[in-house]
């Protein structure tokens, strides 16, 4: 990582939030030699090593860097959409210190050599941590399971077929059984492709008014219900990649109440937007699974606040002009989100729907724990992946200023309140907001 110097840093006069340790206090955080030294009240500039950079946070939030559990990066094979370098720049600007990239590449990340390529390339070009998820099936074709043990040994942190569902129940059963023996996590996109059919947005009255084919919620719940029965059969660890509707939450709740080893994510798009935002066929709001109605969005937010939804993620999926500037039915699904995930999530906080501890837990501590990563906490001795957030600063999103290669953001010209003003990765400043 090519970052600024690694002098000690004192983040003074901050509100320190570390959900992993149930910490929320006014105090100082000292960083030295790439690690967190102390996080407590009253360290003060007098008690730090010589040459320490002292930053007066003026009561702003200091929290562990975000861990984005679901981001598509084009490298290898689609570098015109995003590279590890450009994605990491966007991530740092959004407070994401760890990206978990998806295997939807060309070739797919289904071989230990490709896992090694991603890790080496990230070390050479990225300014944040990058960890790959490997493909669950070879070529992501849903037919033949990958070598989970070898891929995990090479550095894969979990296993998924990205935006594809494994429709063959026997293949999924075998994968869950095999992954269990390696204590590996299966992350699954729950969407039956046959039920999706030609659907391009949520099935319902709004789709009918727009004259577009709808995707029924059953496409999601049927796969989720099947998967959780297979989890009960095998005992494998399972994570639903993107929950979008109330019916799926009911299925998830029952599984958790039975003590099954299941967790789930929701994307920041589904937590802050709904199908009405599509308006006059706005393709930047076309995502998969599709945005649901406002009742489903409200249910997702409640589930996030209660912890039923474990993780909030960006579902970063860059698409270029040629694939987005098309009629809605023909446009590629996907929206970028690494740089806007936190600022969009702060809408929920300002509305009083989610508190700071749960928000940081869902975007940092919880995904780090699920994937057995070292970050997600401000524990002394841990890696110094830290962000400083100004929750009040108002700004209007100009897509031209975004660092991603593609600009397909659903928050184009949105009025936002709050942003990351400093991102520290491994003890070095990776991003600093110019107007802070």
C-alpha positions as CSV (number, residue, x, y, z in Angstrom):
1,X,0.0,0.0,0.0
2,X,1.4,3.4,-1.0
3,X,0.1,5.7,1.7
4,X,1.4,8.7,3.6
5,X,4.0,8.5,6.3
6,X,3.5,6.2,9.3
7,X,4.1,8.7,12.1
8,X,2.1,8.1,15.3
9,X,-1.3,9.8,15.2
10,X,-3.4,11.1,18.1
11,X,-7.0,11.5,17.4
12,X,-7.9,13.9,20.3
13,X,-11.3,15.1,21.7
14,X,-13.3,12.5,19.8
15,X,-16.4,10.5,20.5
16,X,-15.0,7.0,20.3
17,X,-17.5,4.3,19.2
18,X,-16.4,0.6,19.2
19,X,-19.4,-1.7,19.2
20,X,-17.1,-4.8,19.4
21,X,-16.2,-3.8,22.9
22,X,-19.4,-2.0,23.8
23,X,-17.5,1.3,24.0
24,X,-18.9,4.8,23.5
25,X,-16.9,7.5,25.2
26,X,-15.4,10.9,24.8
27,X,-11.7,10.6,24.7
28,X,-8.5,10.2,22.6
29,X,-7.2,7.4,20.3
30,X,-3.4,6.9,19.9
31,X,-2.1,5.1,16.8
32,X,1.5,4.0,16.5
33,X,3.4,1.5,14.2
34,X,0.3,0.5,12.4
35,X,-1.6,-0.5,15.5
36,X,-4.0,1.0,18.0
37,X,-2.1,1.8,21.2
38,X,-4.8,3.3,23.5
39,X,-8.4,4.4,23.3
40,X,-9.5,6.2,26.4
41,X,-10.3,9.5,28.1
42,X,-7.5,12.0,28.5
43,X,-4.4,10.6,26.7
44,X,-3.4,14.2,25.8
45,X,-0.6,15.4,23.6
46,X,1.9,15.3,26.4
47,X,1.7,11.6,26.8
48,X,2.4,10.6,23.2
49,X,5.7,9.7,21.3
50,X,7.7,12.6,19.9
51,X,6.7,13.5,16.3
52,X,3.1,12.4,16.8
53,X,0.6,14.0,14.5
54,X,-2.1,15.5,16.7
55,X,-5.6,15.8,15.1
56,X,-8.3,17.7,17.1
57,X,-11.5,15.8,16.2
58,X,-13.7,18.4,17.9
59,X,-16.2,15.9,19.1
60,X,-16.5,14.0,15.8
61,X,-17.0,10.3,15.7
62,X,-14.0,8.0,15.6
63,X,-14.9,4.4,14.7
64,X,-13.3,1.3,13.3
65,X,-13.0,1.4,9.5
66,X,-15.9,-0.1,7.5
67,X,-15.7,-3.7,6.2
68,X,-17.8,-3.9,3.0
69,X,-18.9,-7.5,2.6
70,X,-20.1,-7.3,-1.0
71,X,-18.4,-5.3,-3.8
72,X,-17.9,-6.2,-7.4
73,X,-14.5,-5.2,-8.8
74,X,-13.8,-5.8,-12.5
75,X,-10.2,-6.9,-12.1
76,X,-9.4,-9.3,-13.8
77,X,-11.4,-9.1,-17.0
78,X,-13.5,-6.0,-16.7
79,X,-10.9,-3.3,-15.7
80,X,-12.9,-0.7,-17.8
81,X,-15.6,-0.9,-15.0
82,X,-13.4,-0.9,-12.0
83,X,-9.9,-1.9,-10.9
84,X,-8.5,-2.8,-7.5
85,X,-6.8,0.6,-7.5
86,X,-9.8,2.7,-8.4
87,X,-12.1,0.7,-6.0
88,X,-9.7,1.2,-3.2
89,X,-9.6,5.0,-3.8
90,X,-13.4,5.1,-3.7
91,X,-13.4,2.9,-0.6
92,X,-11.0,5.1,1.3
93,X,-13.1,8.2,0.5
94,X,-16.2,6.4,1.9
95,X,-14.5,5.1,5.1
96,X,-14.2,1.5,3.9
97,X,-10.9,0.1,5.0
98,X,-11.6,-3.4,3.9
99,X,-13.2,-4.5,0.7
100,X,-14.5,-8.0,0.2
101,X,-14.6,-8.5,-3.6
102,X,-16.8,-10.9,-5.4
103,X,-15.8,-13.7,-7.8
104,X,-17.8,-12.3,-10.8
105,X,-14.7,-11.8,-12.7
106,X,-13.2,-13.1,-16.0
107,X,-12.0,-15.7,-15.2
108,X,-14.0,-16.3,-12.1
109,X,-12.2,-16.6,-8.8
110,X,-12.5,-20.3,-8.7
111,X,-8.8,-21.4,-8.6
112,X,-6.2,-20.8,-5.9
113,X,-3.9,-19.1,-8.5
114,X,-6.6,-16.4,-9.1
115,X,-7.0,-15.8,-5.4
116,X,-3.3,-15.3,-5.2
117,X,-3.4,-12.9,-8.1
118,X,-6.1,-10.8,-6.4
119,X,-4.1,-10.7,-3.2
120,X,-0.8,-9.8,-4.9
121,X,-2.4,-7.2,-7.2
122,X,-4.2,-5.6,-4.2
123,X,-0.9,-5.4,-2.3
124,X,0.7,-3.6,-5.3
125,X,-2.1,-1.2,-6.2
126,X,-4.8,-0.8,-3.5
127,X,-4.7,1.6,-0.6
128,X,-7.1,-0.4,1.5
129,X,-7.3,-4.1,2.5
130,X,-8.8,-6.4,-0.1
131,X,-10.0,-9.9,0.5
132,X,-11.6,-12.1,-2.1
133,X,-14.6,-14.3,-1.9
134,X,-14.1,-17.4,-4.1
135,X,-16.6,-19.0,-6.4
136,X,-18.9,-21.6,-4.8
137,X,-19.1,-23.6,-8.1
138,X,-16.6,-23.8,-11.0
139,X,-17.1,-21.0,-13.4
140,X,-20.1,-19.9,-11.3
141,X,-22.1,-22.3,-13.4
142,X,-23.9,-23.9,-10.5
143,X,-23.0,-27.5,-11.4
144,X,-19.7,-28.5,-9.9
145,X,-18.4,-27.4,-6.5
146,X,-15.0,-25.7,-6.2
147,X,-12.1,-26.8,-4.1
148,X,-13.2,-25.0,-0.9
149,X,-10.3,-26.2,1.2
150,X,-7.6,-25.2,-1.2
151,X,-9.3,-21.9,-2.0
152,X,-9.6,-21.1,1.7
153,X,-6.0,-22.0,2.3
154,X,-5.0,-19.6,-0.6
155,X,-6.8,-16.7,1.2
156,X,-10.5,-16.8,0.2
157,X,-12.6,-15.5,3.1
158,X,-15.9,-17.0,2.0
159,X,-17.6,-18.7,-0.9
160,X,-20.3,-17.4,-3.2
161,X,-21.4,-17.4,-6.8
162,X,-21.9,-13.6,-6.7
163,X,-25.1,-12.5,-8.3
164,X,-26.0,-16.0,-9.3
165,X,-28.1,-18.5,-7.3
166,X,-27.2,-22.1,-7.1
167,X,-30.5,-23.7,-8.2
168,X,-29.4,-27.3,-7.8
169,X,-30.3,-28.3,-4.2
170,X,-28.0,-31.2,-4.2
171,X,-25.0,-29.0,-5.2
172,X,-25.9,-26.6,-2.4
173,X,-26.3,-29.4,0.1
174,X,-22.8,-30.7,-0.8
175,X,-21.3,-27.3,-0.7
176,X,-22.7,-26.6,2.8
177,X,-21.5,-30.0,4.0
178,X,-18.0,-29.6,2.6
179,X,-17.7,-26.0,3.8
180,X,-18.8,-27.1,7.3
181,X,-15.7,-29.3,7.6
182,X,-13.5,-26.3,6.8
183,X,-15.5,-23.9,9.0
184,X,-16.1,-21.9,5.8
185,X,-18.9,-19.4,5.2
186,X,-21.3,-19.9,2.3
187,X,-22.7,-16.5,1.0
188,X,-25.7,-17.0,-1.3
189,X,-27.6,-14.7,-3.6
190,X,-31.2,-15.8,-3.0
191,X,-33.1,-15.3,-6.3
192,X,-34.7,-18.0,-8.4
193,X,-33.7,-17.2,-12.0
194,X,-36.7,-19.0,-13.4
195,X,-39.1,-17.0,-11.3
196,X,-37.2,-13.8,-12.1
197,X,-37.7,-14.6,-15.8
198,X,-37.8,-11.3,-17.7
199,X,-38.5,-9.3,-14.6
200,X,-36.6,-6.0,-14.2
201,X,-38.2,-4.4,-11.1
202,X,-40.3,-5.3,-8.1
203,X,-43.6,-7.0,-9.1
204,X,-46.6,-4.9,-8.2
205,X,-48.8,-1.9,-9.1
206,X,-45.9,0.4,-9.9
207,X,-44.3,-2.1,-12.3
208,X,-47.7,-2.5,-14.0
209,X,-48.0,1.3,-14.4
210,X,-44.6,1.5,-15.9
211,X,-45.3,-1.4,-18.2
212,X,-42.3,-3.4,-16.9
213,X,-42.1,-7.1,-16.1
214,X,-42.0,-7.6,-12.3
215,X,-39.8,-9.9,-10.1
216,X,-42.0,-11.5,-7.4
217,X,-40.8,-11.6,-3.8
218,X,-41.3,-15.4,-3.9
219,X,-38.2,-15.6,-6.2
220,X,-36.2,-14.6,-3.1
221,X,-38.1,-16.4,-0.3
222,X,-38.3,-19.8,-2.1
223,X,-34.5,-20.0,-2.5
224,X,-34.0,-18.7,1.1
225,X,-36.4,-21.2,2.6
226,X,-34.8,-24.0,0.7
227,X,-31.3,-22.9,1.7
228,X,-32.2,-22.7,5.4
229,X,-33.7,-26.2,5.3
230,X,-30.4,-27.4,3.8
231,X,-28.5,-25.6,6.6
232,X,-30.6,-27.5,9.1
233,X,-29.8,-30.7,7.3
234,X,-26.0,-30.1,7.1
235,X,-25.0,-27.7,9.9
236,X,-23.0,-25.5,7.5
237,X,-22.5,-21.8,8.1
238,X,-24.7,-19.7,5.8
239,X,-25.1,-16.0,5.0
240,X,-27.9,-14.6,2.8
241,X,-26.2,-12.1,0.6
242,X,-29.0,-9.6,0.1
243,X,-32.4,-9.7,1.9
244,X,-34.9,-7.3,0.4
245,X,-38.5,-8.1,1.7
246,X,-40.6,-8.7,4.8
247,X,-41.4,-12.2,3.8
248,X,-37.7,-13.1,3.8
249,X,-37.2,-11.5,7.2
250,X,-39.9,-13.8,8.6
251,X,-38.1,-16.9,7.2
252,X,-34.8,-15.6,8.6
253,X,-36.3,-14.9,12.0
254,X,-37.6,-18.4,12.3
255,X,-34.3,-19.9,11.3
256,X,-32.4,-17.8,13.9
257,X,-35.0,-18.7,16.6
258,X,-34.2,-22.4,15.9
259,X,-30.5,-21.7,16.5
260,X,-29.3,-22.3,12.9
261,X,-25.9,-20.8,12.0
262,X,-27.4,-18.2,9.6
263,X,-26.8,-14.5,9.1
264,X,-27.9,-12.0,6.5
265,X,-27.0,-8.7,4.8
266,X,-29.1,-5.9,3.3
267,X,-27.6,-3.5,0.8
268,X,-27.6,0.2,1.5
269,X,-29.8,0.7,-1.6
270,X,-32.6,-1.5,-0.2
271,X,-32.2,0.2,3.2
272,X,-32.5,3.8,2.0
273,X,-34.4,3.6,-1.3
274,X,-37.6,2.0,-2.7
275,X,-39.3,1.2,-6.0
276,X,-40.8,4.7,-6.2
277,X,-37.4,6.2,-6.6
278,X,-37.2,4.6,-10.1
279,X,-39.6,7.4,-11.1
280,X,-39.5,7.9,-14.9
281,X,-37.4,4.8,-15.8
282,X,-34.2,5.9,-14.0
283,X,-31.8,3.1,-14.7
284,X,-29.3,4.0,-11.9
285,X,-32.0,2.5,-9.6
286,X,-32.1,-0.8,-11.4
287,X,-30.4,-3.3,-9.1
288,X,-30.6,-7.0,-8.4
289,X,-32.6,-8.0,-6.4
290,X,-34.8,-5.1,-7.3
291,X,-35.8,-2.3,-5.0
292,X,-39.0,-3.2,-3.1
293,X,-41.9,-1.1,-1.9
294,X,-41.7,1.3,1.1
295,X,-43.2,-1.2,3.5
296,X,-40.4,-3.7,2.8
297,X,-37.8,-0.9,3.1
298,X,-39.2,0.0,6.5
299,X,-39.2,-3.6,7.6
300,X,-35.5,-3.9,6.5
301,X,-34.6,-0.9,8.6
302,X,-36.3,-2.3,11.6
303,X,-34.5,-5.6,11.1
304,X,-31.2,-3.8,10.9
305,X,-31.9,-1.9,14.1
306,X,-32.9,-5.1,15.9
307,X,-29.9,-7.1,14.6
308,X,-32.1,-9.5,12.7
309,X,-30.2,-8.2,9.6
310,X,-26.6,-8.6,10.7
311,X,-24.7,-6.6,8.0
312,X,-25.2,-3.5,5.8
313,X,-23.1,-3.5,2.7
314,X,-22.7,-1.4,-0.5
315,X,-23.4,-4.0,-3.2
316,X,-21.0,-1.9,-5.2
317,X,-21.5,-2.8,-8.9
318,X,-20.1,-0.3,-11.4
319,X,-21.7,-0.2,-14.9
320,X,-20.5,2.0,-17.7
321,X,-22.5,4.4,-19.8
322,X,-23.0,1.9,-22.6
323,X,-24.8,-0.5,-20.2
324,X,-26.8,2.1,-18.2
325,X,-27.9,4.6,-20.8
326,X,-30.5,2.2,-22.3
327,X,-34.2,1.6,-21.9
328,X,-34.9,0.4,-18.4
329,X,-35.7,-3.2,-19.4
330,X,-32.4,-3.5,-21.3
331,X,-30.1,-1.7,-18.9
332,X,-27.6,-3.7,-16.8
333,X,-28.5,-3.9,-13.1
334,X,-26.1,-2.4,-10.5
335,X,-25.1,0.7,-8.6
336,X,-21.8,1.9,-7.2
337,X,-21.8,2.3,-3.4
338,X,-18.3,2.1,-1.8
339,X,-18.0,5.9,-1.6
340,X,-21.6,6.6,-0.6
341,X,-22.5,3.7,1.7
342,X,-21.9,5.4,5.0
343,X,-23.3,8.8,4.1
344,X,-26.5,7.1,2.8
345,X,-26.7,5.1,6.0
346,X,-26.5,8.3,8.1
347,X,-30.0,9.1,6.7
348,X,-31.2,6.3,9.0
349,X,-29.3,7.6,11.9
350,X,-30.5,11.2,11.5
351,X,-34.1,9.9,11.2
352,X,-33.7,8.1,14.6
353,X,-34.2,4.7,13.0
354,X,-30.8,3.2,13.8
355,X,-28.3,4.2,16.6
356,X,-24.5,4.7,16.2
357,X,-23.6,1.4,17.9
358,X,-25.8,-0.8,15.6
359,X,-24.8,1.1,12.5
360,X,-21.0,0.7,13.1
361,X,-21.6,-2.9,14.2
362,X,-23.4,-3.7,11.0
363,X,-20.9,-2.0,8.7
364,X,-17.7,-2.9,10.5
365,X,-17.6,-5.2,13.6
366,X,-20.1,-7.8,12.5
367,X,-18.8,-8.4,8.9
368,X,-15.2,-8.6,10.3
369,X,-16.3,-11.2,12.8
370,X,-18.2,-13.2,10.3
371,X,-15.2,-13.3,7.9
372,X,-12.6,-13.8,10.7
373,X,-10.8,-10.6,9.7
374,X,-8.6,-8.6,12.1
375,X,-10.4,-5.3,11.8
376,X,-13.8,-4.0,13.0
377,X,-12.6,-2.9,16.4
378,X,-10.5,-0.2,18.2
379,X,-9.1,-2.7,20.6
380,X,-5.5,-1.8,21.7
381,X,-3.1,-3.9,19.8
382,X,-5.4,-4.3,16.9
383,X,-4.8,-3.0,13.4
384,X,-5.1,0.8,13.0
385,X,-7.9,0.8,10.5
386,X,-9.8,3.9,11.8
387,X,-12.2,6.5,10.4
388,X,-13.2,10.0,11.5
389,X,-16.8,10.9,10.7
390,X,-18.4,14.3,10.8
391,X,-22.1,13.4,11.0
392,X,-23.4,16.9,10.5
393,X,-21.5,18.3,7.4
394,X,-24.0,18.9,4.6
395,X,-23.1,18.1,1.0
396,X,-24.6,17.5,-2.4
397,X,-23.2,14.4,-4.3
398,X,-21.6,15.3,-7.6
399,X,-20.9,12.1,-9.5
400,X,-18.0,13.7,-11.3
401,X,-16.1,13.9,-8.0
402,X,-16.6,10.2,-7.2
403,X,-13.4,8.1,-7.5
404,X,-15.0,5.0,-9.0
405,X,-14.4,4.5,-12.7
406,X,-18.1,4.3,-13.3
407,X,-20.6,6.9,-12.0
408,X,-23.8,4.9,-11.8
409,X,-24.9,6.2,-8.4
410,X,-28.5,6.3,-7.4
411,X,-27.6,9.2,-5.1
412,X,-26.7,11.5,-8.1
413,X,-27.2,15.1,-6.8
414,X,-28.7,13.8,-3.5
415,X,-28.5,16.1,-0.5
416,X,-26.6,14.2,2.2
417,X,-25.7,15.0,5.8
418,X,-22.4,13.6,7.2
419,X,-19.3,12.1,5.6
420,X,-16.0,10.5,6.4
421,X,-13.3,13.2,6.8
422,X,-10.3,11.0,7.4
423,X,-9.6,7.3,6.7
424,X,-6.6,5.6,8.3
425,X,-5.4,2.2,7.0
426,X,-2.7,0.3,8.9
427,X,-1.8,3.5,10.7
428,X,-1.4,5.7,7.6
429,X,-3.8,8.3,6.3
430,X,-5.4,6.9,3.1
431,X,-7.9,9.7,2.6
432,X,-8.5,13.2,4.0
433,X,-11.5,15.4,3.1
434,X,-10.1,18.6,1.7
435,X,-12.8,20.8,3.4
436,X,-12.6,19.2,6.9
